[in-house]
Amino acid sequence: MYKGNGKTHSGFSIPYSLFAWKQNELFRNIHEYQFEHLRNVYKRQWLEAYRVNSDEYIYKYNITKAAQMAKWEAEMEEQEAARRDSLEMAEGRQALRDKHRDILKEYHEREFFRWYERASERLQYMSKMTFISAEDLDKHVERELNKYVVGKNQSYPLNFVGQMPMVETADLEIAAVPRHLASMHKALYPGSTAEYYEAPVTETSSPGDKKDSKDDPGEISAQVYDIDQSIMTAVADDIALETAAGTEDKETPLSSLTEAERGVRKQQNVLRGRVGFPKAKLKRSLGQDDAAQRAEGDAAQGQAKGRKVRVNPDDEMMRPEDLAAAAKHLRPRKSSPADGNQKSSTQKPRKGELLTSVPKMDRDAIESRNERGIEEGLRYMAEIESAGKGKFVDPTTSLKRADGAPASQNSTPKRKGKPGKQ
């Protein structure tokens, strides 16, 4: 227990209140110092926690940041979608507005042109109208009033509603009534003495009268019938021509052709497969008419001299200039060593020269060449079978060599060079 600065053992103690106050002061000082010390310790720990747990803090921070970014991005996308939607709606409204404007514009244009056509129609009628001058007005009125007065020689015109008129006297009394209105007139006017008249019969015009025959409906229908007949005749002729052209295009059988025509047909088939041969030159060089004319001329010349002429179709097929043009598209056949000492009659053309004669090969030469090719193939097969010990071995797909040994890794030739380039 603290007794003061001096150490006295007199047994004297200060009053308790002072003692308690002194103890409280001491405890408060110590307590505040302790708390200040802990405050500094906790502050230092709190600051060091960020360095110690930095990875966890960064991990949490990244999660929070990603979530916030995703939220903002979703909001931006929603706003963009709403903006696009409103923009499309505005564009659609504008398009609908333009469409309605165009419809109204077209409607009013149609109405205007309809009125304009009707007005122009009336204006065209006005050129045919007979206008009444002021001095002729009285005559016109008299003529109109006397239109249906009895005593006229010509037939009365129909009234303004297209009916046969009631004929009247000068005193405006009914003098004649059309026959189909007789019953009605009798019922309305039982004591009337009016006559009844029929519709005037038009005289039939003579066929020689051209003026009347022009307006005759029977004559008009006859003319129309003649025109239709001429059109149908022309159409039938066209159809017949087309069918004739279609039958001409069909190939005639070889049995019905002459020897010269067969040669021309054969050369046509040969040249048809050559790509790049000019079609116009082909038609001109293989004209059947020219070949036939030359053959007929030679035959006639031979008959005049009294001897039989045999036309060679190979000589009559193409002219020399046509052969020179065709030689651009030919390649001379290379003579193989299997042909023996047979040499081609045509020399290989030099650069810049043309092949002026087409090489010919008869049927026997073709068959012998084919037989030689077959024999060589059979001999090659026999060699492969003998090398494979009686069993055919395909050297391209087999995993064993032809002599029966397994295909080792060293059997395949290796390429020279760096390993990376193999």
C-alpha positions in Angstrom: 0.0 0.0 0.0 1.3 3.4 -0.8 2.0 5.5 2.3 3.4 8.7 0.8 6.8 10.1 0.3 8.0 9.6 3.8 8.0 6.1 5.4 6.4 6.5 8.8 5.4 3.7 11.0 3.5 5.9 13.3 0.2 4.1 12.5 -1.3 7.4 11.3 -3.4 7.2 8.1 -5.1 9.9 6.1 -8.8 10.1 6.0 -10.5 7.4 4.0 -12.0 9.8 1.4 -8.6 11.1 0.5 -7.3 7.6 0.4 -10.1 6.5 -1.9 -9.6 9.5 -4.1 -5.9 8.8 -4.3 -6.5 5.1 -5.3 -9.0 6.2 -7.9 -6.6 8.6 -9.5 -3.9 5.9 -9.6 -6.3 3.4 -11.1 -7.5 5.9 -13.7 -4.1 6.8 -14.8 -3.1 3.2 -15.2 -6.4 2.3 -16.9 -6.1 5.2 -19.4 -2.5 4.2 -20.2 -3.5 0.6 -20.7 -6.3 1.6 -23.0 -4.2 3.9 -25.0 -1.6 1.2 -25.4 -4.3 -1.3 -26.5 -5.7 1.3 -28.9 -2.3 1.6 -30.5 -1.9 -2.1 -30.6 -5.4 -2.7 -32.3 -4.7 0.1 -34.7 -1.5 -1.4 -35.8 -3.1 -4.9 -36.1 -6.0 -3.4 -38.0 -3.6 -1.8 -40.5 -1.4 -4.9 -40.7 -4.4 -7.1 -41.4 -4.6 -5.6 -44.9 -1.0 -6.7 -45.6 -1.4 -10.1 -44.0 -4.7 -10.9 -45.7 -4.1 -9.1 -48.9 -4.8 -12.1 -51.2 -8.1 -12.7 -49.6 -9.0 -9.0 -49.7 -8.1 -8.8 -53.4 -10.0 -12.0 -54.1 -13.1 -10.6 -52.4 -12.6 -7.2 -54.1 -12.4 -8.9 -57.5 -15.6 -10.8 -56.9 -17.4 -7.6 -55.7 -16.0 -5.6 -58.7 -17.0 -8.3 -61.2 -20.5 -8.4 -59.7 -20.8 -4.6 -59.9 -19.5 -4.6 -63.4 -22.0 -7.3 -64.5 -24.8 -5.4 -62.9 -23.8 -2.2 -64.6 -23.4 -4.1 -67.9 -26.9 -5.6 -67.6 -28.3 -2.2 -66.9 -26.5 -0.8 -69.9 -27.8 -3.6 -72.1 -31.4 -3.0 -70.8 -31.0 0.7 -71.6 -29.6 -0.1 -75.0 -32.4 -2.5 -75.8 -35.0 0.1 -74.7 -33.2 2.7 -76.8 -33.2 0.4 -79.9 -36.8 -0.5 -79.3 -37.9 3.1 -79.1 -35.8 3.9 -82.1 -37.4 1.1 -84.1 -40.8 2.1 -83.0 -40.1 5.7 -84.1 -38.8 4.5 -87.4 -41.8 2.3 -87.8 -44.2 5.2 -87.0 -42.3 7.3 -89.6 -42.6 4.5 -92.2 -46.3 4.1 -91.5 -46.7 7.9 -91.7 -44.9 7.9 -95.1 -47.0 5.0 -96.3 -50.2 6.7 -95.3 -49.0 9.8 -97.0 -48.2 7.9 -100.2 -51.6 6.2 -100.1 -53.4 9.6 -99.7 -51.2 11.1 -102.4 -52.0 8.3 -104.8 -55.7 8.5 -104.0 -55.8 12.2 -104.6 -53.8 11.8 -107.8 -56.2 9.1 -109.0 -59.1 11.4 -108.2 -57.5 14.3 -110.0 -56.7 12.3 -113.1 -60.2 10.8 -113.1 -61.7 14.3 -113.0 -59.2 15.4 -115.6 -60.0 12.6 -118.0 -63.7 13.2 -117.6 -63.2 16.9 -118.1 -61.1 16.3 -121.2 -63.8 13.9 -122.4 -66.4 16.7 -122.1 -64.0 19.1 -123.8 -63.7 16.7 -126.7 -67.5 16.5 -126.9 -67.7 20.2 -126.9 -65.8 20.3 -130.2 -68.7 18.3 -131.7 -71.5 20.4 -130.1 -73.5 22.7 -132.4 -74.1 25.9 -130.5 -77.1 28.0 -131.2 -76.6 31.6 -131.9 -78.9 34.3 -130.5 -80.4 35.1 -134.0 -81.2 31.4 -134.6 -82.8 30.8 -131.2 -86.4 31.4 -132.3 -86.0 29.0 -135.3 -84.5 26.4 -133.0 -87.4 26.7 -130.5 -90.0 26.4 -133.3 -88.2 23.4 -134.7 -88.1 21.7 -131.3 -91.8 22.5 -130.6 -92.8 21.1 -134.0 -90.6 18.0 -133.6 -93.6 15.7 -132.8 -96.3 17.5 -134.8 -98.3 15.2 -137.1 -97.9 15.3 -140.9 -94.2 14.6 -141.3 -92.9 12.2 -143.9 -89.7 11.0 -142.1 -89.9 8.9 -138.9 -90.0 10.8 -135.6 -87.0 10.7 -133.3 -87.2 9.2 -129.9 -88.0 11.5 -127.0 -85.5 12.6 -124.3 -85.9 9.3 -122.4 -85.5 7.1 -125.4 -89.2 6.3 -126.0 -91.4 6.4 -129.1 -93.2 9.8 -128.8 -96.8 10.8 -128.8 -97.5 12.6 -132.0 -99.6 15.8 -131.5 -101.4 18.3 -133.6 -100.7 22.0 -133.8 -103.2 22.6 -131.0 -101.2 20.2 -128.8 -103.7 17.4 -128.9 -102.6 13.8 -129.2 -103.0 12.6 -132.8 -101.1 9.4 -132.9 -99.9 7.0 -130.2 -97.3 4.2 -130.5 -98.8 0.7 -130.8 -97.3 -0.7 -127.5 -98.9 2.2 -125.5 -102.4 1.7 -127.0 -103.9 -0.1 -123.9 -102.6 2.5 -121.5 -103.9 5.4 -123.7 -107.3 3.8 -124.0 -107.5 3.4 -120.3 -106.5 7.0 -119.6 -108.5 8.6 -122.4 -111.4 6.4 -123.3 -113.0 9.0 -125.7 -109.8 9.7 -127.6 -109.8 9.5 -131.4 -106.0 9.2 -131.8 -104.5 6.8 -134.2 -101.9 4.1 -133.5 -98.6 3.7 -135.4 -95.9 1.1 -135.5 -92.2 1.6 -135.3 -90.8 2.4 -138.8 -89.2 -0.5 -140.6 -85.7 0.3 -141.9 -85.1 -0.6 -145.5 -82.5 -3.3 -146.0 -79.6 -2.0 -148.0 -78.4 -3.6 -151.2 -75.1 -5.5 -151.1 -73.7 -3.3 -153.8 -74.2 -0.1 -151.7 -70.8 0.4 -150.1 -71.9 3.4 -148.0 -74.6 1.3 -146.2 -72.7 -1.9 -146.1 -70.0 -0.2 -144.0 -72.4 0.1 -141.1 -74.1 -3.2 -141.6 -73.4 -5.5 -138.6 -73.6 -8.6 -140.7 -71.0 -7.2 -143.1 -68.8 -6.2 -140.1 -69.0 -9.7 -138.6 -68.2 -11.3 -142.0 -65.1 -9.1 -142.2 -64.1 -10.1 -138.6 -64.6 -13.7 -139.6 -62.3 -13.3 -142.6 -59.7 -11.7 -140.4 -59.9 -14.6 -137.9 -59.6 -17.1 -140.7 -56.5 -15.4 -142.0 -54.9 -15.3 -138.6 -55.7 -19.0 -138.0 -54.2 -19.9 -141.4 -51.0 -18.0 -140.6 -50.8 -19.8 -137.2 -51.3 -23.2 -138.8 -48.6 -22.4 -141.3 -46.2 -21.5 -138.5 -47.0 -24.7 -136.6 -46.4 -26.7 -139.8 -43.1 -25.0 -140.4 -42.0 -25.6 -136.8 -42.9 -29.3 -137.0 -41.1 -29.6 -140.3 -38.0 -27.9 -138.8 -38.2 -30.3 -135.8 -38.3 -33.3 -138.1 -35.4 -32.0 -140.1 -33.2 -31.8 -137.0 -33.6 -35.5 -136.3 -30.6 -37.6 -137.4 -31.1 -39.9 -140.4 -30.0 -43.5 -139.9 -26.6 -44.5 -141.3 -28.1 -47.2 -143.5 -29.9 -44.5 -145.6 -26.7 -42.5 -146.1 -24.3 -42.8 -149.0 -20.6 -43.6 -148.6 -19.6 -39.9 -148.9 -22.2 -38.8 -146.3 -21.1 -41.5 -143.9 -17.5 -40.2 -144.2 -18.7 -36.7 -143.5 -20.7 -37.9 -140.5 -17.7 -39.8 -139.2 -15.5 -36.7 -139.5 -18.2 -34.6 -137.8 -18.2 -37.0 -134.8 -14.4 -36.9 -134.6 -14.2 -33.2 -134.7 -17.1 -32.7 -132.3 -15.0 -34.0 -129.4 -12.1 -31.7 -130.1 -12.3 -28.8 -127.5 -11.6 -25.4 -129.0 -12.3 -26.2 -132.6 -14.2 -23.2 -134.1 -17.8 -24.1 -134.8 -18.1 -21.8 -137.8 -15.0 -23.4 -139.3 -16.5 -26.8 -138.5 -19.7 -26.0 -140.3 -17.9 -24.5 -143.3 -15.4 -27.2 -143.6 -17.9 -30.0 -143.2 -20.6 -28.6 -145.4 -22.5 -31.7 -146.7 -23.7 -29.7 -149.7 -20.1 -28.9 -150.8 -19.0 -32.5 -150.4 -22.0 -33.8 -152.2 -21.5 -31.3 -155.1 -17.8 -32.2 -155.5 -18.7 -35.9 -155.4 -21.5 -35.4 -158.0 -19.1 -33.4 -160.2 -16.4 -36.1 -160.2 -18.9 -38.8 -160.8 -20.4 -36.9 -163.8 -16.9 -36.2 -165.2 -16.1 -39.9 -164.9 -19.3 -41.0 -166.5 -18.6 -38.6 -169.4 -15.2 -40.2 -170.0 -16.9 -43.7 -169.7 -15.2 -45.0 -166.6 -16.5 -45.6 -163.0 -15.3 -43.1 -160.4 -15.0 -44.2 -156.7 -15.2 -41.2 -154.4 -12.9 -41.4 -151.5 -14.7 -39.6 -148.6 -11.5 -38.9 -146.7 -10.2 -36.8 -149.7 -13.5 -35.0 -150.0 -14.0 -34.1 -146.4 -11.9 -31.0 -145.8 -10.2 -28.4 -147.9 -6.4 -27.8 -147.4 -7.0 -24.4 -145.6 -9.5 -26.1 -143.3 -7.0 -28.9 -142.6 -4.4 -26.3 -141.7 -6.9 -24.6 -139.3 -7.8 -27.9 -137.7 -4.1 -28.8 -137.3 -3.9 -26.2 -134.5 -6.0 -28.4 -132.3 -4.3 -31.8 -133.1 -1.3 -33.4 -131.5 0.7 -36.0 -133.5 0.8 -39.4 -131.8 4.2 -40.2 -130.3 5.6 -43.5 -131.8 6.1 -46.0 -129.0 9.1 -48.4 -129.1 6.6 -51.3 -129.4 5.7 -50.1 -132.9 9.0 -51.5 -134.2 10.5 -49.8 -137.2 7.2 -48.3 -138.3 7.6 -44.6 -138.7 4.8 -42.1 -138.8 4.2 -40.5 -142.2 3.9 -37.1 -140.6 6.9 -35.4 -139.2 6.6 -33.4 -135.9 6.1 -29.8 -136.8 8.7 -27.3 -135.7 7.9 -24.2 -133.6 5.8 -21.8 -135.7 4.8 -24.4 -138.3 1.4 -26.1 -138.9 0.7 -29.8 -139.3 -0.7 -29.9 -142.9 -1.9 -33.5 -143.0 -3.9 -35.5 -140.6 -2.3 -38.9 -139.6 -4.5 -41.9 -140.6 -4.6 -45.2 -138.9 -6.5 -48.2 -140.3 -8.5 -50.7 -138.2 -5.8 -53.4 -138.2 -3.2 -51.0 -136.7 -5.6 -50.0 -134.0 -6.5 -53.7 -133.2 -2.8 -54.7 -133.1 -2.0 -51.8 -130.8 -4.8 -52.8 -128.4 -3.6 -56.5 -128.5 -0.1 -55.4 -127.6 -1.4 -53.3 -124.7 -3.4 -56.3 -123.4 -0.4 -58.6 -123.7 1.9 -56.1 -121.8 -0.7 -55.9 -119.0 -1.0 -59.6 -118.7 2.8 -60.0 -118.7 3.1 -57.3 -115.9 0.4 -59.1 -113.8 2.3 -62.4 -114.2 5.5 -60.8 -113.1 3.8 -59.4 -110.0 2.3 -62.8 -109.2 5.6 -64.6 -109.6 7.3 -62.1 -107.3 4.5 -62.5 -104.7 4.9 -66.3 -104.7 1.6 -67.0 -106.5 -0.4 -64.4 -104.7 -1.1 -61.0 -106.2 0.3 -58.2 -104.0 -0.7 -54.6 -104.5 2.6 -52.7 -103.9 0.7 -49.5 -103.1 -1.5 -50.8 -100.2 0.3 -53.8 -98.8 2.2 -53.8 -95.6 4.6 -56.5 -96.8 7.2 -56.3 -99.4 6.8 -58.1 -102.7 9.4 -60.8 -101.8 7.4 -61.8 -98.7 9.6 -60.2 -96.0 7.9 -57.9 -93.5 8.2 -54.2 -94.3 10.7 -53.0 -91.7 11.3 -49.5 -90.7 14.6 -49.4 -92.7 12.9 -50.6 -95.9 11.3 -47.3 -96.6 13.8 -44.8 -98.1 14.5 -41.8 -95.8 14.6 -38.3 -97.1 17.9 -36.5 -96.8 18.0 -33.3 -95.0 17.2 -31.9 -91.6 14.7 -33.7 -89.4 12.4 -30.7 -89.1 11.9 -30.6 -92.9 11.0 -34.2 -93.3 
